[in-house]
Amino acid sequence: MRRIHQPISNNTKMFFNLKNNNTNKKQKSSNRIMIALIMVLIMFLCTTISIAFFHIKTFESNIVMIYLLGILIFSYLAEGYIYSLFSSICAVLLYNFFFTEPIYTFKVNNPNYLITFFVMFIVGFITSMLTIRIKLERQHVEDREKYISSLYNIEKKLLDVKSEEELAKTSAEEIAIQLKANVLVQFFDSLGNVLCRNIQGEEIFNGDMDLTACLETYQSGSPCGHGTLLFADAKAYYKPILSQNGVLGVIGLALPGGYLLSYAQSTFIDVIIPQISVVFERQKITEKQKKVQIEMQKEHLRADMLRSISHDFRTPLAGIMGLTSTALDNYDKLSDEVRKNFLLSVYEDADWLNELVENILQTTRFDEGRVKLNIGDEAAEEIITDAVTHVKKHAHRHNIFVNIPDEIILIRVDGILIRQVIVNILNNAINYSPVESEINVSLYREANHVVFEVKDNGPGILQEDLSYIFERYYHGSSKSNANRKGMGLGLALCKSIVEAHDGKITIKNHEPHGTIVSFYVLSKGE
């Protein structure tokens, strides 16, 4: 939503200045007293030294120089032209009172002293003004150098932020350090809701008046709060973070003692706000690009999944259609044994299709968060027996051995899902190990865990593939995967199921060849 930005009126600026004067009145009065004491002390020292010189009959010009030196020292310390004027007048009067006839009066018998007084006053006032100007210019250069250095460091840190929350935190921290103030940085989304909020310093931004002032600043695009006409009773001064697209957020500032921002501090905020808005909009653009990239990746993943499903379904379907077509065309010519082999092959391909569909459905359920575990007490050896019995229907050319302890091991799991994990692992072992090779299924306890382990004598897994083996649609780079069965969902689904049971699944190579896949779950009562 685009916000209308209304500039601060002249009345508001006048009120801001008046409020600043009233707030700093006490501090200024204290400074004046301190400056007056310094002037009295310096003039006292100059007079004391001049009286000592006067008694030893030194030249009057030396006494004049002592007072001029006092004026310069005082001007350097006071840093005010009006104070220089007063110190010059005071020096002339003291010189007249103590060192010109008649002494201890302000009368002047010799008219030539009037010229001396005038020259002394002019020289003292001009030199003191030059001293003050040089010091102020030097201070201005130092402040400007510090100001530029601070801006550079802040801008450098802002460029490194990675999120809106980090931007708010970094901005608040750096502004608080620079201004020595309590700082709030708050960003809003396009609907006007608070996106993120960071406070550095005291928690003074949560009062009703301050919350209202902050919201009004965002809605109007104009400063509100302490030192303005709107919500002047708020503890902090709020300034909008503006960009070409409207108001992005609000900066809240509260100096210690209730003081208002100086001109230099206001200038600093005016310079840093555009930098914050640029980084914020850059972050928004980056997030949009990431979302677009994620959507593109999803589309690619969806397309890859459809291609993989089509490819993996085509193989068993082609086998089923080929066998049934042959059986139908040559039914009378086929012996009972051949028909039985055809039916067995059709059953194996149909079972293969069923497992593919089941893996897809379970994976979809996990993605959508619709999987509900039916946890119950299950006998671990029964789960293994069911899984092996199911797999042996189409694994008659592999030797599957089961190693189960004599004791009954109870586990609290979803028996159907754990069975599916073992079936998927066994199918992988069958697909990637040689015919007539051995596949060993083991069950044992390890601390408070119950471990299921499947060991095969296949070619193993390349080292570079181990870290990706549980990712979806990943089939590895081995040439032995050319005749694979499955879409690469089996192990990924196993990982999801095991982790849903607070367990862990691992895979490693078995020397001299083969792989070992193991996973554990908690035993009953743990």
C-alpha positions in Angstrom: 0.0 0.0 0.0 1.4 3.3 -1.0 1.5 6.0 1.7 1.1 9.7 1.2 4.1 11.6 2.6 3.3 15.0 4.1 6.3 17.2 4.8 6.7 18.8 8.3 5.1 22.2 8.4 7.0 25.4 9.6 4.9 25.5 12.7 6.0 22.0 13.6 9.6 23.0 13.0 9.2 26.1 15.2 7.6 24.0 17.9 10.5 21.5 17.6 13.1 24.2 18.1 11.1 25.8 21.1 10.8 22.4 22.7 14.5 21.8 22.2 15.3 25.2 23.9 13.0 24.4 26.8 14.4 20.9 27.3 18.0 22.2 27.2 17.4 25.3 29.3 18.7 23.7 32.5 21.8 22.3 30.8 22.6 25.7 29.2 22.1 27.5 32.5 24.6 25.1 34.1 27.1 25.7 31.3 26.8 29.5 31.6 27.6 29.3 35.3 30.7 27.1 34.6 31.9 29.4 31.8 31.5 32.5 34.1 33.5 30.8 36.8 36.3 30.0 34.3 36.3 33.6 33.1 36.5 34.9 36.7 39.4 32.5 37.4 41.4 33.4 34.3 40.9 37.2 34.8 41.9 36.8 38.5 45.1 35.0 37.5 45.9 37.6 34.8 45.3 40.4 37.3 47.4 38.8 40.0 50.3 38.3 37.6 49.9 41.8 36.2 49.9 43.3 39.7 53.2 41.5 40.4 54.7 42.8 37.1 53.3 46.3 37.9 55.2 46.4 41.3 58.5 45.5 39.6 58.0 48.4 37.2 57.6 46.4 34.0 56.3 47.9 30.8 52.5 48.5 30.6 52.5 46.7 27.3 53.5 43.5 29.1 50.4 43.8 31.3 48.3 44.3 28.2 49.8 41.2 26.6 49.0 39.2 29.8 45.3 40.2 29.5 45.3 39.4 25.8 46.7 36.0 26.5 44.0 35.5 29.1 41.4 36.4 26.6 42.8 33.9 24.1 42.8 31.1 26.7 39.3 31.8 27.8 38.0 32.0 24.2 39.6 28.7 23.4 37.8 27.1 26.4 34.5 28.9 26.1 34.0 28.5 22.3 31.5 31.4 22.0 31.8 34.8 20.4 29.6 36.4 23.0 31.9 35.1 25.7 34.9 36.5 23.9 33.2 39.9 23.8 32.5 39.8 27.6 36.1 38.7 28.3 37.5 41.5 26.2 35.4 44.1 28.0 36.3 42.6 31.3 40.0 42.7 30.6 39.8 46.4 29.5 37.9 47.3 32.7 40.3 45.4 34.9 43.3 47.1 33.2 41.7 50.5 33.7 40.7 49.8 37.4 44.1 48.4 38.6 46.8 50.0 36.3 45.7 53.4 35.1 45.6 56.7 37.0 43.6 57.2 39.2 44.1 53.6 40.4 41.1 51.6 41.7 38.6 53.7 39.8 37.2 53.6 36.3 38.2 57.2 35.7 40.8 58.1 33.1 43.0 61.1 33.6 45.1 60.6 30.4 42.9 60.6 27.3 45.6 58.6 25.5 44.5 55.6 27.5 41.2 55.6 25.7 43.0 54.7 22.5 44.9 52.0 24.4 41.6 50.6 25.8 40.0 50.6 22.3 43.0 48.9 20.6 43.2 46.4 23.5 39.5 45.6 23.1 39.7 45.3 19.3 42.8 43.2 19.3 41.5 40.9 22.1 38.1 40.4 20.5 39.4 39.8 17.0 42.2 37.4 18.0 39.7 35.5 20.3 37.2 35.2 17.4 40.0 33.9 15.1 41.0 31.4 17.8 37.4 30.2 18.2 36.9 29.9 14.4 40.1 27.9 14.0 39.1 25.5 16.7 35.5 25.2 15.4 36.8 24.5 11.9 39.2 21.9 13.2 36.4 20.3 15.3 34.1 20.4 12.2 36.8 18.6 10.2 37.2 16.0 12.9 33.5 15.5 13.3 33.0 15.3 9.5 35.8 12.7 9.3 34.2 10.7 12.1 30.8 11.1 10.6 32.0 9.8 7.2 33.8 7.0 8.8 30.7 6.0 10.8 28.5 6.1 7.7 31.0 4.0 5.8 31.2 1.3 8.5 27.4 1.3 8.9 26.8 1.0 5.1 29.3 -1.8 4.9 27.6 -3.7 7.6 24.1 -3.1 6.1 25.3 -4.6 2.8 26.2 -7.8 4.5 22.7 -8.5 6.0 20.8 -11.5 4.8 17.2 -10.8 6.1 14.8 -8.1 7.3 15.4 -9.2 10.9 19.1 -8.9 10.6 18.7 -5.5 8.8 16.6 -4.2 11.7 19.0 -5.5 14.3 22.1 -4.1 12.6 20.5 -0.7 11.9 19.3 -0.4 15.5 22.7 -1.4 16.9 24.7 1.0 14.8 22.4 4.0 15.3 22.4 3.4 19.0 26.2 3.3 19.1 26.5 6.5 17.0 23.9 8.5 18.8 24.2 6.9 22.2 20.5 6.6 22.3 17.7 4.1 22.7 16.7 3.0 19.2 13.8 1.2 17.7 13.8 -0.1 14.1 10.5 -1.6 12.9 9.6 -2.8 9.4 6.1 -3.4 8.0 4.9 -5.6 5.2 2.7 -4.5 2.3 -0.5 -5.1 4.3 0.7 -2.8 7.2 1.4 -5.6 9.6 4.6 -5.6 11.6 7.3 -7.6 9.7 10.1 -7.4 12.3 11.0 -5.2 15.2 14.3 -4.6 17.0 15.0 -2.5 20.1 18.4 -1.4 21.4 18.6 0.1 24.8 15.8 0.6 27.3 12.3 -0.8 26.6 10.6 2.6 26.4 8.9 2.0 23.0 6.1 -0.3 24.2 3.9 2.4 25.9 0.5 3.1 24.5 1.4 6.6 23.4 4.7 5.4 21.8 3.0 2.5 20.0 0.3 4.9 18.6 3.0 7.5 17.6 4.9 4.7 15.8 1.8 3.6 13.9 0.9 7.1 13.0 4.4 7.8 11.6 4.0 4.7 9.4 0.5 5.7 8.2 1.2 9.4 7.6 4.8 9.2 6.5 5.6 12.2 8.8 7.6 12.3 12.1 5.6 12.0 15.3 6.3 11.7 19.0 8.6 13.5 21.3 9.4 17.0 20.0 6.6 17.2 17.5 3.0 18.4 17.5 1.6 14.9 17.2 1.8 12.7 20.3 4.3 15.0 22.0 3.9 13.1 25.2 5.6 10.0 23.7 9.0 9.2 25.1 10.6 8.8 21.7 10.8 10.6 18.4 9.7 8.6 15.4 10.8 9.1 11.9 9.6 7.1 8.8 11.8 5.0 6.6 10.8 6.2 3.2 11.4 4.8 -0.3 10.0 5.4 -3.8 7.4 2.7 -3.0 6.1 4.3 0.2 6.8 3.9 3.9 8.8 0.7 4.7 9.2 1.2 8.4 9.8 3.5 11.3 12.9 4.5 13.4 12.3 5.5 17.0 14.9 7.5 18.9 15.1 8.5 22.6 18.1 10.3 23.8 19.0 10.0 27.5 17.5 12.8 29.7 14.7 13.5 27.2 16.9 15.7 25.0 16.0 16.2 21.3 18.2 15.4 18.4 20.9 18.0 17.4 21.3 19.2 13.9 24.2 16.8 13.3 22.3 13.9 14.7 19.2 14.7 12.5 21.5 14.9 9.5 23.0 11.5 10.3 19.5 9.9 10.5 18.5 11.6 7.2 21.5 10.2 5.5 21.3 6.6 6.9 17.6 6.2 6.3 17.9 6.0 2.4 20.7 3.4 2.9 18.4 1.3 5.1 15.5 1.5 2.6 17.8 0.5 -0.3 19.0 -2.6 1.6 15.4 -3.4 2.6 14.2 -3.3 -1.0 17.2 -5.2 -2.2 16.4 -7.9 0.3 12.8 -7.9 -0.9 13.9 -8.3 -4.5 16.3 -11.1 -3.4 13.5 -12.9 -1.6 11.2 -12.6 -4.7 14.0 -14.1 -6.9 14.5 -16.9 -4.4 10.7 -17.7 -4.5 10.8 -17.6 -8.3 13.8 -19.9 -8.2 12.1 -22.3 -5.7 9.0 -22.4 -7.9 11.2 -23.2 -11.0 12.9 -25.9 -9.0 9.5 -27.3 -8.0 8.4 -27.3 -11.6 11.6 -29.1 -12.6 11.2 -31.6 -9.8 7.6 -32.2 -10.8 8.6 -32.7 -14.4 11.4 -35.1 -13.3 9.0 -37.0 -11.1 6.5 -37.4 -13.9 9.2 -38.6 -16.3 10.5 -41.0 -13.7 7.0 -42.3 -12.9 6.3 -42.7 -16.6 9.6 -44.6 -17.1 9.3 -46.8 -14.1 5.7 -47.7 -14.8 6.3 -48.4 -18.4 8.7 -51.3 -17.7 6.4 -53.5 -15.6 3.3 -52.5 -17.6 5.1 -53.5 -20.8 6.0 -56.8 -19.2 2.4 -57.4 -18.1 1.0 -56.5 -21.5 3.6 -58.6 -23.3 3.0 -61.7 -21.2 -0.8 -61.5 -21.3 -0.8 -60.8 -25.0 1.4 -63.8 -25.6 -0.7 -66.0 -23.3 -3.9 -64.9 -25.1 -2.5 -65.4 -28.6 -1.0 -68.8 -27.8 -3.2 -70.1 -24.9 -3.9 -73.5 -26.4 -0.2 -74.0 -27.3 1.2 -73.2 -23.8 1.7 -75.8 -21.2 0.5 -75.4 -17.7 4.0 -74.8 -16.4 4.6 -72.0 -18.9 1.2 -70.4 -18.0 2.2 -70.6 -14.4 5.5 -68.9 -15.1 3.6 -66.2 -17.1 1.2 -65.6 -14.2 4.1 -65.5 -11.7 5.9 -62.9 -13.9 2.7 -60.9 -14.2 2.2 -61.0 -10.4 5.8 -59.9 -9.8 5.4 -56.9 -12.1 2.0 -56.0 -10.6 3.6 -56.3 -7.1 6.4 -54.0 -8.3 3.8 -51.5 -9.5 2.0 -51.7 -6.2 5.2 -50.9 -4.3 6.0 -48.0 -6.6 2.5 -46.5 -6.1 2.7 -47.1 -2.3 6.0 -45.3 -2.1 4.6 -42.3 -4.1 1.5 -42.1 -1.9 3.5 -42.3 1.4 6.0 -39.7 0.2 3.1 -37.4 -0.7 1.5 -37.9 2.7 4.8 -37.0 4.5 5.1 -33.8 2.3 1.6 -32.8 3.2 2.0 -33.7 6.9 -1.0 -36.1 6.7 0.9 -39.1 8.1 -0.4 -40.2 11.4 1.7 -42.9 13.2 -0.4 -45.7 14.6 2.1 -46.4 17.4 1.7 -49.7 19.3 3.6 -52.5 20.9 5.1 -54.6 18.1 7.4 -57.6 18.1 10.4 -56.7 16.0 11.0 -60.3 14.7 7.4 -60.4 13.4 7.9 -57.2 11.4 11.1 -58.7 9.9 9.3 -62.0 9.1 6.4 -60.3 7.3 8.8 -58.1 5.3 11.0 -61.0 4.2 8.0 -63.2 3.4 6.7 -60.4 1.2 10.0 -59.9 -0.6 10.7 -63.6 -1.2 7.7 -63.8 -3.5 9.8 -62.2 -6.3 13.3 -62.8 -4.8 13.6 -66.5 -5.4 16.9 -66.0 -7.1 18.5 -64.5 -4.0 19.3 -66.1 -0.7 17.9 -64.1 2.2 19.0 -65.1 5.7 17.5 -63.7 8.9 19.4 -63.4 12.2 17.0 -62.8 15.1 17.8 -63.2 18.8 16.0 -65.8 20.9 14.4 -63.2 23.1 11.3 -61.4 22.1 12.1 -57.7 21.4 9.1 -55.3 21.7 9.2 -51.9 20.2 6.7 -49.0 20.1 6.3 -48.2 16.4 3.9 -48.1 13.5 4.4 -51.7 12.4 3.1 -51.2 8.9 5.5 -48.3 8.2 8.5 -50.1 9.7 7.7 -53.1 7.6 7.7 -50.9 4.5 11.1 -49.6 5.5 12.5 -53.1 5.6 10.8 -54.0 2.3 12.3 -51.0 0.6 15.8 -51.8 1.8 15.5 -55.4 0.8 14.2 -54.5 -2.7 17.2 -52.2 -3.1 19.5 -55.1 -2.0 17.8 -57.4 -4.5 18.0 -54.9 -7.4 21.6 -54.1 -6.9 23.2 -57.4 -5.9 24.1 -60.3 -8.1 21.8 -63.3 -8.7 22.2 -66.1 -6.1 24.0 -63.7 -3.8 23.3 -63.6 -0.1 21.3 -60.9 1.7 21.5 -60.9 5.5 18.8 -59.3 7.7 19.8 -58.9 11.4 18.1 -57.6 14.5 19.9 -56.7 17.8 20.0 -54.4 20.7 22.4 -51.6 21.1 22.1 -49.6 24.4 18.5 -48.4 24.5 18.0 -48.9 20.8 16.8 -51.7 18.6 18.8 -51.9 15.4 17.6 -53.4 12.1 20.4 -54.2 9.6 20.4 -55.4 6.0 23.7 -56.5 4.4 24.1 -57.4 0.7 27.0 -58.4 -1.6 26.3 -55.9 -4.3 28.9 -53.6 -6.0 28.6 -51.0 -3.1 28.2 -47.3 -3.4 30.7 -44.8 -4.7 32.1 -42.5 -2.1 30.8 -39.3 -3.8 27.2 -40.8 -3.8 27.0 -41.7 -0.1 26.0 -38.2 1.1 23.2 -38.0 -1.4 21.9 -41.5 -1.2 18.8 -40.6 0.9 17.7 -37.8 -1.4 14.7 -38.2 -3.6 15.1 -39.3 -7.2 18.8 -39.9 -6.7 20.2 -43.0 -8.3 23.9 -42.6 -8.0 26.5 -42.3 -10.7 27.4 -46.0 -10.9 27.0 -47.8 -14.3 25.3 -50.6 -12.5 22.3 -48.4 -12.0 21.4 -48.5 -15.6 19.0 -51.4 -15.1 17.6 -50.1 -11.8 14.1 -50.6 -10.6 12.4 -47.7 -8.8 12.3 -44.0 -8.9 14.7 -43.1 -6.1 12.0 -42.7 -3.6 12.5 -45.8 -1.5 15.4 -44.7 0.7 14.2 -41.2 0.9 10.8 -42.5 2.2 12.7 -44.9 4.6 14.6 -41.9 6.1 11.3 -40.0 6.6 9.6 -42.9 8.3 12.6 -43.7 10.6 13.0 -40.0 11.6 9.3 -39.8 12.3 9.9 -42.5 14.9 12.8 -40.5 16.4 15.3 -42.9 14.9 18.2 -42.7 12.5 19.1 -44.5 9.3 22.6 -44.9 7.9 24.3 -46.6 4.9 27.9 -47.6 4.4 30.0 -49.8 2.2 30.7 -53.4 3.3 34.3 -54.6 2.6 35.2 -56.2 0.3 32.0 -55.4 -1.5 28.4 -54.7 -0.8 26.5 -52.3 1.4 25.1 -52.2 5.0 21.9 -50.3 5.6 20.9 -50.0 9.2 18.4 -48.1 11.2 17.4 -48.0 14.9 14.3 -47.2 16.9 13.7 -46.9 20.6 12.9 -50.2 22.4 9.7 -50.4 24.5 9.9 -48.4 27.7 12.7 -46.1 26.6 
